[in-house]
Amino acid sequence: MRVALRLHRGLGIGLALAVAGPLPAWACAVCYGDPGAPASRGLAWAVGALVAVVGLVLSGLVAFFVQAVRREQQAARGHSGAANLEVKR
C-alpha cells in the first residue's frame, strides 16, 4: 500500500513539474523567419563550411586506404620498388 502511495505521489509531482515548466520561447530570425537576415546567411555559410571540412577529411581517409591497399597489392605481387632491389657486391 505504501509503495503504491509513493508511486502515485511521485507521478503527481512529476506531472505538476511538467505542467509548471518553462514556457516555450519565441524563435529568432534564423529559426523562424527572414531567410535574408544576416544571421540566416551566416548560418548557411557556416553549415556549408562544416560540410566541406567533413567532406575533405573523409576523402583524405578514403585516399589513404586506397593507397594502402594498392601498396599491399604491389607488395604481394613482388613489384614493390624498394623491397625488390637486390644488393650486389
PDB file of N, CA, C and O in Angstrom:
ATOM      1  N   MET A   1       0.824  -1.189   0.000  1.00  0.00           N
ATOM      2  CA  MET A   1       0.000   0.000   0.000  1.00  0.00           C
ATOM      3  C   MET A   1       0.869   1.255   0.000  1.00  0.00           C
ATOM      4  O   MET A   1       0.595   2.221  -0.711  1.00  0.00           O
ATOM      5  N   ARG A   2       1.922   1.215   0.812  1.00  0.00           N
ATOM      6  CA  ARG A   2       2.794   2.383   0.899  1.00  0.00           C
ATOM      7  C   ARG A   2       3.564   2.584  -0.411  1.00  0.00           C
ATOM      8  O   ARG A   2       3.813   3.723  -0.808  1.00  0.00           O
ATOM      9  N   VAL A   3       3.943   1.494  -1.086  1.00  0.00           N
ATOM     10  CA  VAL A   3       4.657   1.601  -2.348  1.00  0.00           C
ATOM     11  C   VAL A   3       3.769   2.237  -3.406  1.00  0.00           C
ATOM     12  O   VAL A   3       4.226   3.081  -4.177  1.00  0.00           O
ATOM     13  N   ALA A   4       2.511   1.839  -3.448  1.00  0.00           N
ATOM     14  CA  ALA A   4       1.573   2.409  -4.411  1.00  0.00           C
ATOM     15  C   ALA A   4       1.341   3.891  -4.125  1.00  0.00           C
ATOM     16  O   ALA A   4       1.209   4.694  -5.049  1.00  0.00           O
ATOM     17  N   LEU A   5       1.292   4.249  -2.839  1.00  0.00           N
ATOM     18  CA  LEU A   5       1.091   5.650  -2.478  1.00  0.00           C
ATOM     19  C   LEU A   5       2.296   6.488  -2.892  1.00  0.00           C
ATOM     20  O   LEU A   5       2.131   7.600  -3.392  1.00  0.00           O
ATOM     21  N   ARG A   6       3.512   5.964  -2.688  1.00  0.00           N
ATOM     22  CA  ARG A   6       4.715   6.673  -3.109  1.00  0.00           C
ATOM     23  C   ARG A   6       4.764   6.825  -4.626  1.00  0.00           C
ATOM     24  O   ARG A   6       5.160   7.873  -5.136  1.00  0.00           O
ATOM     25  N   LEU A   7       4.363   5.781  -5.343  1.00  0.00           N
ATOM     26  CA  LEU A   7       4.360   5.829  -6.800  1.00  0.00           C
ATOM     27  C   LEU A   7       3.398   6.900  -7.301  1.00  0.00           C
ATOM     28  O   LEU A   7       3.746   7.683  -8.185  1.00  0.00           O
ATOM     29  N   HIS A   8       2.189   6.938  -6.742  1.00  0.00           N
ATOM     30  CA  HIS A   8       1.211   7.939  -7.152  1.00  0.00           C
ATOM     31  C   HIS A   8       1.678   9.347  -6.782  1.00  0.00           C
ATOM     32  O   HIS A   8       1.469  10.288  -7.547  1.00  0.00           O
ATOM     33  N   ARG A   9       2.302   9.495  -5.625  1.00  0.00           N
ATOM     34  CA  ARG A   9       2.797  10.802  -5.203  1.00  0.00           C
ATOM     35  C   ARG A   9       3.921  11.256  -6.148  1.00  0.00           C
ATOM     36  O   ARG A   9       3.975  12.423  -6.537  1.00  0.00           O
ATOM     37  N   GLY A  10       4.805  10.341  -6.509  1.00  0.00           N
ATOM     38  CA  GLY A  10       5.891  10.675  -7.435  1.00  0.00           C
ATOM     39  C   GLY A  10       5.376  11.052  -8.811  1.00  0.00           C
ATOM     40  O   GLY A  10       5.872  11.994  -9.429  1.00  0.00           O
ATOM     41  N   LEU A  11       4.385  10.320  -9.292  1.00  0.00           N
ATOM     42  CA  LEU A  11       3.792  10.656 -10.587  1.00  0.00           C
ATOM     43  C   LEU A  11       3.092  12.007 -10.546  1.00  0.00           C
ATOM     44  O   LEU A  11       3.146  12.767 -11.513  1.00  0.00           O
ATOM     45  N   GLY A  12       2.439  12.305  -9.438  1.00  0.00           N
ATOM     46  CA  GLY A  12       1.763  13.597  -9.291  1.00  0.00           C
ATOM     47  C   GLY A  12       2.755  14.747  -9.275  1.00  0.00           C
ATOM     48  O   GLY A  12       2.524  15.779  -9.904  1.00  0.00           O
ATOM     49  N   ILE A  13       3.856  14.574  -8.559  1.00  0.00           N
ATOM     50  CA  ILE A  13       4.874  15.616  -8.523  1.00  0.00           C
ATOM     51  C   ILE A  13       5.503  15.801  -9.903  1.00  0.00           C
ATOM     52  O   ILE A  13       5.734  16.931 -10.335  1.00  0.00           O
ATOM     53  N   GLY A  14       5.777  14.705 -10.589  1.00  0.00           N
ATOM     54  CA  GLY A  14       6.344  14.796 -11.939  1.00  0.00           C
ATOM     55  C   GLY A  14       5.402  15.493 -12.902  1.00  0.00           C
ATOM     56  O   GLY A  14       5.840  16.311 -13.710  1.00  0.00           O
ATOM     57  N   LEU A  15       4.135  15.187 -12.832  1.00  0.00           N
ATOM     58  CA  LEU A  15       3.141  15.828 -13.693  1.00  0.00           C
ATOM     59  C   LEU A  15       3.029  17.314 -13.376  1.00  0.00           C
ATOM     60  O   LEU A  15       2.912  18.133 -14.287  1.00  0.00           O
ATOM     61  N   ALA A  16       3.064  17.667 -12.104  1.00  0.00           N
ATOM     62  CA  ALA A  16       2.986  19.085 -11.719  1.00  0.00           C
ATOM     63  C   ALA A  16       4.203  19.853 -12.231  1.00  0.00           C
ATOM     64  O   ALA A  16       4.075  20.985 -12.697  1.00  0.00           O
ATOM     65  N   LEU A  17       5.375  19.241 -12.145  1.00  0.00           N
ATOM     66  CA  LEU A  17       6.582  19.909 -12.647  1.00  0.00           C
ATOM     67  C   LEU A  17       6.544  20.059 -14.162  1.00  0.00           C
ATOM     68  O   LEU A  17       7.007  21.068 -14.693  1.00  0.00           O
ATOM     69  N   ALA A  18       5.998  19.067 -14.866  1.00  0.00           N
ATOM     70  CA  ALA A  18       5.919  19.146 -16.322  1.00  0.00           C
ATOM     71  C   ALA A  18       4.944  20.242 -16.764  1.00  0.00           C
ATOM     72  O   ALA A  18       5.198  20.946 -17.741  1.00  0.00           O
ATOM     73  N   VAL A  19       3.843  20.381 -16.049  1.00  0.00           N
ATOM     74  CA  VAL A  19       2.850  21.402 -16.405  1.00  0.00           C
ATOM     75  C   VAL A  19       3.358  22.791 -16.049  1.00  0.00           C
ATOM     76  O   VAL A  19       3.108  23.745 -16.787  1.00  0.00           O
ATOM     77  N   ALA A  20       4.055  22.919 -14.951  1.00  0.00           N
ATOM     78  CA  ALA A  20       4.526  24.221 -14.492  1.00  0.00           C
ATOM     79  C   ALA A  20       5.914  24.552 -15.032  1.00  0.00           C
ATOM     80  O   ALA A  20       6.562  25.482 -14.553  1.00  0.00           O
ATOM     81  N   GLY A  21       6.367  23.803 -16.013  1.00  0.00           N
ATOM     82  CA  GLY A  21       7.703  24.008 -16.566  1.00  0.00           C
ATOM     83  C   GLY A  21       7.805  25.312 -17.328  1.00  0.00           C
ATOM     84  O   GLY A  21       6.846  26.081 -17.377  1.00  0.00           O
ATOM     85  N   PRO A  22       8.958  25.566 -17.923  1.00  0.00           N
ATOM     86  CA  PRO A  22       9.164  26.828 -18.644  1.00  0.00           C
ATOM     87  C   PRO A  22       8.272  26.927 -19.877  1.00  0.00           C
ATOM     88  O   PRO A  22       7.932  25.925 -20.507  1.00  0.00           O
ATOM     89  N   LEU A  23       7.912  28.143 -20.196  1.00  0.00           N
ATOM     90  CA  LEU A  23       7.090  28.387 -21.373  1.00  0.00           C
ATOM     91  C   LEU A  23       7.952  28.289 -22.630  1.00  0.00           C
ATOM     92  O   LEU A  23       9.154  28.547 -22.571  1.00  0.00           O
ATOM     93  N   PRO A  24       7.365  27.925 -23.753  1.00  0.00           N
ATOM     94  CA  PRO A  24       8.154  27.853 -24.983  1.00  0.00           C
ATOM     95  C   PRO A  24       8.647  29.235 -25.392  1.00  0.00           C
ATOM     96  O   PRO A  24       7.935  30.228 -25.241  1.00  0.00           O
ATOM     97  N   ALA A  25       9.861  29.291 -25.908  1.00  0.00           N
ATOM     98  CA  ALA A  25      10.455  30.561 -26.315  1.00  0.00           C
ATOM     99  C   ALA A  25      10.066  30.872 -27.751  1.00  0.00           C
ATOM    100  O   ALA A  25       9.763  29.971 -28.534  1.00  0.00           O
ATOM    101  N   TRP A  26      10.077  32.140 -28.084  1.00  0.00           N
ATOM    102  CA  TRP A  26       9.820  32.547 -29.457  1.00  0.00           C
ATOM    103  C   TRP A  26      11.079  32.298 -30.278  1.00  0.00           C
ATOM    104  O   TRP A  26      12.194  32.491 -29.793  1.00  0.00           O
ATOM    105  N   ALA A  27      10.899  31.881 -31.489  1.00  0.00           N
ATOM    106  CA  ALA A  27      12.039  31.591 -32.347  1.00  0.00           C
ATOM    107  C   ALA A  27      12.680  32.888 -32.845  1.00  0.00           C
ATOM    108  O   ALA A  27      12.005  33.905 -33.004  1.00  0.00           O
ATOM    109  N   CYS A  28      13.992  32.837 -33.089  1.00  0.00           N
ATOM    110  CA  CYS A  28      14.697  34.012 -33.598  1.00  0.00           C
ATOM    111  C   CYS A  28      14.551  34.071 -35.126  1.00  0.00           C
ATOM    112  O   CYS A  28      13.891  33.220 -35.722  1.00  0.00           O
ATOM    113  N   ALA A  29      15.155  35.055 -35.739  1.00  0.00           N
ATOM    114  CA  ALA A  29      15.049  35.243 -37.185  1.00  0.00           C
ATOM    115  C   ALA A  29      15.678  34.082 -37.949  1.00  0.00           C
ATOM    116  O   ALA A  29      15.245  33.763 -39.057  1.00  0.00           O
ATOM    117  N   VAL A  30      16.697  33.450 -37.366  1.00  0.00           N
ATOM    118  CA  VAL A  30      17.349  32.334 -38.045  1.00  0.00           C
ATOM    119  C   VAL A  30      16.399  31.138 -38.128  1.00  0.00           C
ATOM    120  O   VAL A  30      16.282  30.506 -39.178  1.00  0.00           O
ATOM    121  N   CYS A  31      15.734  30.835 -37.037  1.00  0.00           N
ATOM    122  CA  CYS A  31      14.892  29.635 -36.993  1.00  0.00           C
ATOM    123  C   CYS A  31      13.504  29.868 -37.598  1.00  0.00           C
ATOM    124  O   CYS A  31      12.915  28.949 -38.167  1.00  0.00           O
ATOM    125  N   TYR A  32      12.993  31.060 -37.482  1.00  0.00           N
ATOM    126  CA  TYR A  32      11.584  31.267 -37.782  1.00  0.00           C
ATOM    127  C   TYR A  32      11.324  32.001 -39.078  1.00  0.00           C
ATOM    128  O   TYR A  32      10.417  31.636 -39.826  1.00  0.00           O
ATOM    129  N   GLY A  33      12.093  33.015 -39.350  1.00  0.00           N
ATOM    130  CA  GLY A  33      11.603  33.904 -40.373  1.00  0.00           C
ATOM    131  C   GLY A  33      12.513  34.222 -41.518  1.00  0.00           C
ATOM    132  O   GLY A  33      12.738  33.383 -42.390  1.00  0.00           O
ATOM    133  N   ASP A  34      13.030  35.396 -41.529  1.00  0.00           N
ATOM    134  CA  ASP A  34      13.646  36.041 -42.671  1.00  0.00           C
ATOM    135  C   ASP A  34      14.884  35.286 -43.171  1.00  0.00           C
ATOM    136  O   ASP A  34      15.907  35.260 -42.486  1.00  0.00           O
ATOM    137  N   PRO A  35      14.801  34.672 -44.358  1.00  0.00           N
ATOM    138  CA  PRO A  35      15.984  33.985 -44.878  1.00  0.00           C
ATOM    139  C   PRO A  35      17.053  34.944 -45.370  1.00  0.00           C
ATOM    140  O   PRO A  35      18.186  34.523 -45.607  1.00  0.00           O
ATOM    141  N   GLY A  36      16.734  36.199 -45.527  1.00  0.00           N
ATOM    142  CA  GLY A  36      17.702  37.184 -45.979  1.00  0.00           C
ATOM    143  C   GLY A  36      18.394  37.908 -44.837  1.00  0.00           C
ATOM    144  O   GLY A  36      19.226  38.783 -45.075  1.00  0.00           O
ATOM    145  N   ALA A  37      18.062  37.556 -43.600  1.00  0.00           N
ATOM    146  CA  ALA A  37      18.693  38.209 -42.451  1.00  0.00           C
ATOM    147  C   ALA A  37      20.173  37.844 -42.400  1.00  0.00           C
ATOM    148  O   ALA A  37      20.549  36.743 -42.803  1.00  0.00           O
ATOM    149  N   PRO A  38      21.003  38.738 -41.918  1.00  0.00           N
ATOM    150  CA  PRO A  38      22.443  38.435 -41.851  1.00  0.00           C
ATOM    151  C   PRO A  38      22.753  37.182 -41.033  1.00  0.00           C
ATOM    152  O   PRO A  38      23.667  36.434 -41.380  1.00  0.00           O
ATOM    153  N   ALA A  39      22.020  36.946 -39.970  1.00  0.00           N
ATOM    154  CA  ALA A  39      22.260  35.754 -39.154  1.00  0.00           C
ATOM    155  C   ALA A  39      21.914  34.483 -39.937  1.00  0.00           C
ATOM    156  O   ALA A  39      22.609  33.474 -39.814  1.00  0.00           O
ATOM    157  N   SER A  40      20.864  34.526 -40.728  1.00  0.00           N
ATOM    158  CA  SER A  40      20.490  33.363 -41.538  1.00  0.00           C
ATOM    159  C   SER A  40      21.529  33.071 -42.603  1.00  0.00           C
ATOM    160  O   SER A  40      21.870  31.912 -42.842  1.00  0.00           O
ATOM    161  N   ARG A  41      22.034  34.111 -43.243  1.00  0.00           N
ATOM    162  CA  ARG A  41      23.068  33.910 -44.269  1.00  0.00           C
ATOM    163  C   ARG A  41      24.357  33.402 -43.649  1.00  0.00           C
ATOM    164  O   ARG A  41      25.020  32.533 -44.214  1.00  0.00           O
ATOM    165  N   GLY A  42      24.714  33.941 -42.490  1.00  0.00           N
ATOM    166  CA  GLY A  42      25.913  33.466 -41.794  1.00  0.00           C
ATOM    167  C   GLY A  42      25.797  32.014 -41.385  1.00  0.00           C
ATOM    168  O   GLY A  42      26.758  31.250 -41.482  1.00  0.00           O
ATOM    169  N   LEU A  43      24.618  31.638 -40.927  1.00  0.00           N
ATOM    170  CA  LEU A  43      24.397  30.242 -40.545  1.00  0.00           C
ATOM    171  C   LEU A  43      24.493  29.330 -41.757  1.00  0.00           C
ATOM    172  O   LEU A  43      25.046  28.234 -41.657  1.00  0.00           O
ATOM    173  N   ALA A  44      23.977  29.750 -42.883  1.00  0.00           N
ATOM    174  CA  ALA A  44      24.062  28.939 -44.102  1.00  0.00           C
ATOM    175  C   ALA A  44      25.518  28.756 -44.530  1.00  0.00           C
ATOM    176  O   ALA A  44      25.908  27.659 -44.929  1.00  0.00           O
ATOM    177  N   TRP A  45      26.329  29.821 -44.452  1.00  0.00           N
ATOM    178  CA  TRP A  45      27.751  29.701 -44.798  1.00  0.00           C
ATOM    179  C   TRP A  45      28.489  28.796 -43.809  1.00  0.00           C
ATOM    180  O   TRP A  45      29.379  28.040 -44.199  1.00  0.00           O
ATOM    181  N   ALA A  46      28.122  28.876 -42.545  1.00  0.00           N
ATOM    182  CA  ALA A  46      28.764  28.040 -41.531  1.00  0.00           C
ATOM    183  C   ALA A  46      28.454  26.564 -41.767  1.00  0.00           C
ATOM    184  O   ALA A  46      29.340  25.716 -41.658  1.00  0.00           O
ATOM    185  N   VAL A  47      27.208  26.260 -42.089  1.00  0.00           N
ATOM    186  CA  VAL A  47      26.841  24.870 -42.372  1.00  0.00           C
ATOM    187  C   VAL A  47      27.571  24.379 -43.611  1.00  0.00           C
ATOM    188  O   VAL A  47      28.052  23.246 -43.639  1.00  0.00           O
ATOM    189  N   GLY A  48      27.659  25.219 -44.639  1.00  0.00           N
ATOM    190  CA  GLY A  48      28.388  24.838 -45.845  1.00  0.00           C
ATOM    191  C   GLY A  48      29.857  24.579 -45.572  1.00  0.00           C
ATOM    192  O   GLY A  48      30.437  23.635 -46.109  1.00  0.00           O
ATOM    193  N   ALA A  49      30.468  25.423 -44.729  1.00  0.00           N
ATOM    194  CA  ALA A  49      31.881  25.231 -44.387  1.00  0.00           C
ATOM    195  C   ALA A  49      32.082  23.934 -43.617  1.00  0.00           C
ATOM    196  O   ALA A  49      33.055  23.219 -43.858  1.00  0.00           O
ATOM    197  N   LEU A  50      31.185  23.620 -42.701  1.00  0.00           N
ATOM    198  CA  LEU A  50      31.304  22.376 -41.942  1.00  0.00           C
ATOM    199  C   LEU A  50      31.147  21.154 -42.843  1.00  0.00           C
ATOM    200  O   LEU A  50      31.861  20.165 -42.678  1.00  0.00           O
ATOM    201  N   VAL A  51      30.228  21.218 -43.779  1.00  0.00           N
ATOM    202  CA  VAL A  51      30.055  20.104 -44.716  1.00  0.00           C
ATOM    203  C   VAL A  51      31.302  19.935 -45.570  1.00  0.00           C
ATOM    204  O   VAL A  51      31.719  18.809 -45.842  1.00  0.00           O
ATOM    205  N   ALA A  52      31.907  21.052 -45.998  1.00  0.00           N
ATOM    206  CA  ALA A  52      33.121  20.979 -46.805  1.00  0.00           C
ATOM    207  C   ALA A  52      34.281  20.377 -46.017  1.00  0.00           C
ATOM    208  O   ALA A  52      35.041  19.575 -46.559  1.00  0.00           O
ATOM    209  N   VAL A  53      34.426  20.746 -44.764  1.00  0.00           N
ATOM    210  CA  VAL A  53      35.502  20.198 -43.940  1.00  0.00           C
ATOM    211  C   VAL A  53      35.310  18.697 -43.727  1.00  0.00           C
ATOM    212  O   VAL A  53      36.265  17.928 -43.830  1.00  0.00           O
ATOM    213  N   VAL A  54      34.105  18.288 -43.437  1.00  0.00           N
ATOM    214  CA  VAL A  54      33.832  16.859 -43.248  1.00  0.00           C
ATOM    215  C   VAL A  54      34.107  16.100 -44.538  1.00  0.00           C
ATOM    216  O   VAL A  54      34.680  15.011 -44.501  1.00  0.00           O
ATOM    217  N   GLY A  55      33.711  16.655 -45.676  1.00  0.00           N
ATOM    218  CA  GLY A  55      33.977  16.012 -46.961  1.00  0.00           C
ATOM    219  C   GLY A  55      35.456  15.878 -47.246  1.00  0.00           C
ATOM    220  O   GLY A  55      35.901  14.841 -47.738  1.00  0.00           O
ATOM    221  N   LEU A  56      36.236  16.924 -46.940  1.00  0.00           N
ATOM    222  CA  LEU A  56      37.684  16.862 -47.157  1.00  0.00           C
ATOM    223  C   LEU A  56      38.337  15.810 -46.267  1.00  0.00           C
ATOM    224  O   LEU A  56      39.202  15.064 -46.728  1.00  0.00           O
ATOM    225  N   VAL A  57      37.944  15.741 -45.020  1.00  0.00           N
ATOM    226  CA  VAL A  57      38.532  14.758 -44.107  1.00  0.00           C
ATOM    227  C   VAL A  57      38.183  13.337 -44.545  1.00  0.00           C
ATOM    228  O   VAL A  57      39.045  12.458 -44.546  1.00  0.00           O
ATOM    229  N   LEU A  58      36.943  13.115 -44.911  1.00  0.00           N
ATOM    230  CA  LEU A  58      36.543  11.773 -45.350  1.00  0.00           C
ATOM    231  C   LEU A  58      37.214  11.387 -46.659  1.00  0.00           C
ATOM    232  O   LEU A  58      37.594  10.230 -46.833  1.00  0.00           O
ATOM    233  N   SER A  59      37.368  12.327 -47.581  1.00  0.00           N
ATOM    234  CA  SER A  59      38.056  11.996 -48.828  1.00  0.00           C
ATOM    235  C   SER A  59      39.527  11.706 -48.572  1.00  0.00           C
ATOM    236  O   SER A  59      40.109  10.863 -49.254  1.00  0.00           O
ATOM    237  N   GLY A  60      40.139  12.378 -47.614  1.00  0.00           N
ATOM    238  CA  GLY A  60      41.513  12.072 -47.237  1.00  0.00           C
ATOM    239  C   GLY A  60      41.644  10.677 -46.658  1.00  0.00           C
ATOM    240  O   GLY A  60      42.605   9.969 -46.960  1.00  0.00           O
ATOM    241  N   LEU A  61      40.697  10.272 -45.834  1.00  0.00           N
ATOM    242  CA  LEU A  61      40.716   8.915 -45.284  1.00  0.00           C
ATOM    243  C   LEU A  61      40.550   7.867 -46.377  1.00  0.00           C
ATOM    244  O   LEU A  61      41.240   6.848 -46.376  1.00  0.00           O
ATOM    245  N   VAL A  62      39.647   8.114 -47.295  1.00  0.00           N
ATOM    246  CA  VAL A  62      39.437   7.175 -48.395  1.00  0.00           C
ATOM    247  C   VAL A  62      40.697   7.075 -49.250  1.00  0.00           C
ATOM    248  O   VAL A  62      41.094   5.977 -49.641  1.00  0.00           O
ATOM    249  N   ALA A  63      41.326   8.210 -49.542  1.00  0.00           N
ATOM    250  CA  ALA A  63      42.556   8.203 -50.345  1.00  0.00           C
ATOM    251  C   ALA A  63      43.666   7.440 -49.633  1.00  0.00           C
ATOM    252  O   ALA A  63      44.423   6.715 -50.279  1.00  0.00           O
ATOM    253  N   PHE A  64      43.776   7.589 -48.325  1.00  0.00           N
ATOM    254  CA  PHE A  64      44.793   6.864 -47.567  1.00  0.00           C
ATOM    255  C   PHE A  64      44.585   5.355 -47.668  1.00  0.00           C
ATOM    256  O   PHE A  64      45.534   4.611 -47.917  1.00  0.00           O
ATOM    257  N   PHE A  65      43.358   4.906 -47.478  1.00  0.00           N
ATOM    258  CA  PHE A  65      43.107   3.471 -47.516  1.00  0.00           C
ATOM    259  C   PHE A  65      43.253   2.904 -48.926  1.00  0.00           C
ATOM    260  O   PHE A  65      43.703   1.771 -49.093  1.00  0.00           O
ATOM    261  N   VAL A  66      42.878   3.677 -49.934  1.00  0.00           N
ATOM    262  CA  VAL A  66      43.084   3.219 -51.312  1.00  0.00           C
ATOM    263  C   VAL A  66      44.574   3.068 -51.590  1.00  0.00           C
ATOM    264  O   VAL A  66      44.993   2.084 -52.199  1.00  0.00           O
ATOM    265  N   GLN A  67      45.365   4.018 -51.158  1.00  0.00           N
ATOM    266  CA  GLN A  67      46.818   3.941 -51.342  1.00  0.00           C
ATOM    267  C   GLN A  67      47.399   2.744 -50.580  1.00  0.00           C
ATOM    268  O   GLN A  67      48.259   2.038 -51.107  1.00  0.00           O
ATOM    269  N   ALA A  68      46.948   2.514 -49.373  1.00  0.00           N
ATOM    270  CA  ALA A  68      47.452   1.389 -48.582  1.00  0.00           C
ATOM    271  C   ALA A  68      47.109   0.056 -49.246  1.00  0.00           C
ATOM    272  O   ALA A  68      47.936  -0.856 -49.257  1.00  0.00           O
ATOM    273  N   VAL A  69      45.906  -0.068 -49.796  1.00  0.00           N
ATOM    274  CA  VAL A  69      45.509  -1.304 -50.460  1.00  0.00           C
ATOM    275  C   VAL A  69      46.338  -1.514 -51.722  1.00  0.00           C
ATOM    276  O   VAL A  69      46.771  -2.633 -51.996  1.00  0.00           O
ATOM    277  N   ARG A  70      46.561  -0.467 -52.481  1.00  0.00           N
ATOM    278  CA  ARG A  70      47.368  -0.591 -53.708  1.00  0.00           C
ATOM    279  C   ARG A  70      48.804  -0.992 -53.387  1.00  0.00           C
ATOM    280  O   ARG A  70      49.374  -1.840 -54.073  1.00  0.00           O
ATOM    281  N   ARG A  71      49.392  -0.398 -52.362  1.00  0.00           N
ATOM    282  CA  ARG A  71      50.760  -0.775 -51.976  1.00  0.00           C
ATOM    283  C   ARG A  71      50.821  -2.222 -51.515  1.00  0.00           C
ATOM    284  O   ARG A  71      51.776  -2.936 -51.822  1.00  0.00           O
ATOM    285  N   GLU A  72      49.826  -2.648 -50.792  1.00  0.00           N
ATOM    286  CA  GLU A  72      49.798  -4.040 -50.329  1.00  0.00           C
ATOM    287  C   GLU A  72      49.667  -4.997 -51.508  1.00  0.00           C
ATOM    288  O   GLU A  72      50.307  -6.049 -51.523  1.00  0.00           O
ATOM    289  N   GLN A  73      48.858  -4.651 -52.483  1.00  0.00           N
ATOM    290  CA  GLN A  73      48.721  -5.498 -53.664  1.00  0.00           C
ATOM    291  C   GLN A  73      50.023  -5.544 -54.453  1.00  0.00           C
ATOM    292  O   GLN A  73      50.387  -6.603 -54.965  1.00  0.00           O
ATOM    293  N   GLN A  74      50.734  -4.423 -54.565  1.00  0.00           N
ATOM    294  CA  GLN A  74      52.015  -4.410 -55.258  1.00  0.00           C
ATOM    295  C   GLN A  74      53.043  -5.264 -54.516  1.00  0.00           C
ATOM    296  O   GLN A  74      53.815  -5.992 -55.140  1.00  0.00           O
ATOM    297  N   ALA A  75      53.052  -5.176 -53.216  1.00  0.00           N
ATOM    298  CA  ALA A  75      53.994  -5.968 -52.430  1.00  0.00           C
ATOM    299  C   ALA A  75      53.685  -7.458 -52.545  1.00  0.00           C
ATOM    300  O   ALA A  75      54.600  -8.281 -52.555  1.00  0.00           O
ATOM    301  N   ALA A  76      52.423  -7.805 -52.630  1.00  0.00           N
ATOM    302  CA  ALA A  76      52.044  -9.205 -52.743  1.00  0.00           C
ATOM    303  C   ALA A  76      52.442  -9.770 -54.103  1.00  0.00           C
ATOM    304  O   ALA A  76      52.743 -10.959 -54.212  1.00  0.00           O
ATOM    305  N   ARG A  77      52.447  -8.935 -55.137  1.00  0.00           N
ATOM    306  CA  ARG A  77      52.852  -9.384 -56.472  1.00  0.00           C
ATOM    307  C   ARG A  77      54.362  -9.358 -56.658  1.00  0.00           C
ATOM    308  O   ARG A  77      54.870  -9.878 -57.651  1.00  0.00           O
ATOM    309  N   GLY A  78      55.085  -8.763 -55.719  1.00  0.00           N
ATOM    310  CA  GLY A  78      56.528  -8.698 -55.817  1.00  0.00           C
ATOM    311  C   GLY A  78      57.024  -7.555 -56.650  1.00  0.00           C
ATOM    312  O   GLY A  78      58.168  -7.588 -57.104  1.00  0.00           O
ATOM    313  N   HIS A  79      56.217  -6.546 -56.871  1.00  0.00           N
ATOM    314  CA  HIS A  79      56.594  -5.420 -57.717  1.00  0.00           C
ATOM    315  C   HIS A  79      56.868  -4.153 -56.910  1.00  0.00           C
ATOM    316  O   HIS A  79      56.890  -3.062 -57.478  1.00  0.00           O
ATOM    317  N   SER A  80      57.072  -4.271 -55.634  1.00  0.00           N
ATOM    318  CA  SER A  80      57.353  -3.061 -54.873  1.00  0.00           C
ATOM    319  C   SER A  80      58.770  -2.609 -55.167  1.00  0.00           C
ATOM    320  O   SER A  80      59.670  -3.440 -55.288  1.00  0.00           O
ATOM    321  N   GLY A  81      58.982  -1.322 -55.282  1.00  0.00           N
ATOM    322  CA  GLY A  81      60.260  -0.767 -55.716  1.00  0.00           C
ATOM    323  C   GLY A  81      61.398  -1.065 -54.768  1.00  0.00           C
ATOM    324  O   GLY A  81      62.389  -1.660 -55.192  1.00  0.00           O
ATOM    325  N   ALA A  82      61.310  -0.690 -53.531  1.00  0.00           N
ATOM    326  CA  ALA A  82      62.420  -0.817 -52.607  1.00  0.00           C
ATOM    327  C   ALA A  82      62.601  -2.264 -52.131  1.00  0.00           C
ATOM    328  O   ALA A  82      63.730  -2.687 -51.882  1.00  0.00           O
ATOM    329  N   ALA A  83      61.535  -3.010 -52.005  1.00  0.00           N
ATOM    330  CA  ALA A  83      61.643  -4.370 -51.495  1.00  0.00           C
ATOM    331  C   ALA A  83      62.179  -5.334 -52.546  1.00  0.00           C
ATOM    332  O   ALA A  83      62.628  -6.423 -52.189  1.00  0.00           O
ATOM    333  N   ASN A  84      62.149  -4.980 -53.821  1.00  0.00           N
ATOM    334  CA  ASN A  84      62.537  -5.878 -54.896  1.00  0.00           C
ATOM    335  C   ASN A  84      63.991  -5.668 -55.352  1.00  0.00           C
ATOM    336  O   ASN A  84      64.491  -6.418 -56.191  1.00  0.00           O
ATOM    337  N   LEU A  85      64.656  -4.668 -54.810  1.00  0.00           N
ATOM    338  CA  LEU A  85      66.032  -4.385 -55.208  1.00  0.00           C
ATOM    339  C   LEU A  85      66.982  -5.373 -54.541  1.00  0.00           C
ATOM    340  O   LEU A  85      66.848  -5.693 -53.360  1.00  0.00           O
ATOM    341  N   GLU A  86      67.940  -5.846 -55.327  1.00  0.00           N
ATOM    342  CA  GLU A  86      68.951  -6.742 -54.772  1.00  0.00           C
ATOM    343  C   GLU A  86      70.225  -5.951 -54.543  1.00  0.00           C
ATOM    344  O   GLU A  86      70.571  -5.072 -55.333  1.00  0.00           O
ATOM    345  N   VAL A  87      70.909  -6.260 -53.480  1.00  0.00           N
ATOM    346  CA  VAL A  87      72.165  -5.600 -53.183  1.00  0.00           C
ATOM    347  C   VAL A  87      73.263  -6.456 -53.772  1.00  0.00           C
ATOM    348  O   VAL A  87      73.411  -7.618 -53.393  1.00  0.00           O
ATOM    349  N   LYS A  88      74.048  -5.897 -54.705  1.00  0.00           N
ATOM    350  CA  LYS A  88      75.134  -6.629 -55.343  1.00  0.00           C
ATOM    351  C   LYS A  88      76.469  -6.112 -54.813  1.00  0.00           C
ATOM    352  O   LYS A  88      76.676  -4.904 -54.695  1.00  0.00           O
ATOM    353  N   ARG A  89      77.369  -7.039 -54.495  1.00  0.00           N
ATOM    354  CA  ARG A  89      78.685  -6.649 -54.002  1.00  0.00           C
ATOM    355  C   ARG A  89      79.744  -7.212 -54.880  1.00  0.00           C
ATOM    356  O   ARG A  89      80.930  -6.996 -54.632  1.00  0.00           O
TER     357      ARG A  89
END
